[in-house]
Amino acid sequence: MDRLLICPFKWITGLPCPGCGMTRACLHFLSGNIEEAFYYHPLFWLVPIVFGVVLFQKYPLVAKIYRLPFFWRSALFLIIGVYVYRMAAFFPTQVPMDFDTRAWLPRLFALWW
């Protein structure tokens, strides 16, 4: 499963994106392994909330949430904050925040050095 699901950002740059580990986290959550889900991405629970708000925005209560700038700013703040923390704490050696030397840009730079 090493390269089964490829993040386009990581595939090109070799760097993990803010969502790296999200798929694995959701799969672990669905299989009942909550601890592993939080390990792979601590914001896996945010995806269904945001998806639900976007999907059900035609309902009055959800439409109010959808139109709240605070909701979107808070989600963005969480995503950026968790990404910065994970990069500082786990990059470049701990999965899923590892550096992919097989990515397109690192291989291109390796040709020049």
N, C-alpha and C positions, 0 to 999 in steps of 0.2 A: 504494500500500500504506500510505498515510499513516494511515488509520483503519480498516484492514481488521481487525486484531485489537485490540480496545479493552480496556485494563485498566480494570476498574470503578472502582478507587481513583483513577486518574489522570483518568478521565472525569468523576468527581464533583468532586475537589479541585483538579485541575490539577497536583498534585505526583506525582512518580514514586514507585512503591511499591518495596519491597525486591526484587521480582522483575522490575521493568521491564527489558526487553531480553533476557529469558530465551528467549523464543520465537525471536527473531531470532538469538540466539547458537546455539541448537540447530540452526536451519536452516542457518546458516553452517558449523557443525561437520559436519552431514550432507552438505553439498556439498564438504567437504574444505578449507574455508577456516578453519583453526584460529586464525589471528591475529585475524580478524574476530570469531570466536566469543568469544574472550577480551575483545575490545574491547566487545562489546555486553553481556556479563555474564560476569565471571570465574568464577562458580560454576555454570556450565551443567553441568559434570560431576557436581555433587552431586545433581541431580535423579534420574538413573537409579539412583544408589546408594541414595538414600532410597526411591525407588519399589520397587527390588528388595528391600530389607529389609522393607518393608511387605507386598509381594506374596508373598514366600517365607518369611514368618515361621513357617510350619508346620514347616519343617525345623529340626532341633535346633540346628545351628550358627548359623543366621540368627536363630532365636528368642532365642538368648543375646544377640546384638547388638541385637535389637529391644527387649529388656528392659533394656539398659544405659542408665542415665540419662546417662552420660558421652557416649554416641553422640549423643543428642538435644540435650544441652547444647552439645556441640561444634558441631553443625550450626547451632543457633540462634546461637551466638557468631560463627561465620563469616558467617552471613547478616546479622546486625546490624552486625558490624564492616565488612564490605564495603559495606553500605548507607551507613553514616556516612561512610566514606572517599569513596565516589562522590558523595555529596551535598556534601561539603566541597570536593572537587576539581573537579566538573563541573557542579553545579547553578548557575544555572538555564539555561545556554545550550547545553550539549553533549548531543546525542542519545545515549542514551535518557533521560538525566537532565535533560531540559529541562522548562520550565514550560509547561503547555498553557493558554493564555489562552482557548481555546474551551471549556474545561470548564464544568461546571454552576455551581460556586461562584464562580469568578472572574467569570463573566457576571452572576451574581446580585449580587455586590458592586459591579460596574460600574454597575448600575442605581441603586444608592444613592449613589454618589460622583458 
